């Protein structure tokens, strides 16, 4: 399935140009933080079953990835934070959760540079954003996960 996803989803690196500070997570998110077309591309490529499976896998892995990033930050383990946020970055972009993607990129870049200064605030913003994305994807998936 991963190979199929790699061919079904566009390159998303160009989508990381608009950045927000972690403190912005307290503001009301608007729909521009999601890319519903990403979900539609997946639906067109693999059908409703593929999309549903991808959403379910993402929602199942989401708390684990955040927990791994937070545990790494608490241990001062920048590579662990980088790894966890890299995985979150990729999967969130594939599903159109663009704000989640941008926050993950920001945290991953800090960790890759060897610093964890500011990562705690990014992880807090990710927690808030994950709740919103879980609701959005649950609605997009016919109510599962909401």
Order of alpha helices (4+ residues) and beta strands (2+ residues): alpha-alpha-alpha-alpha-alpha
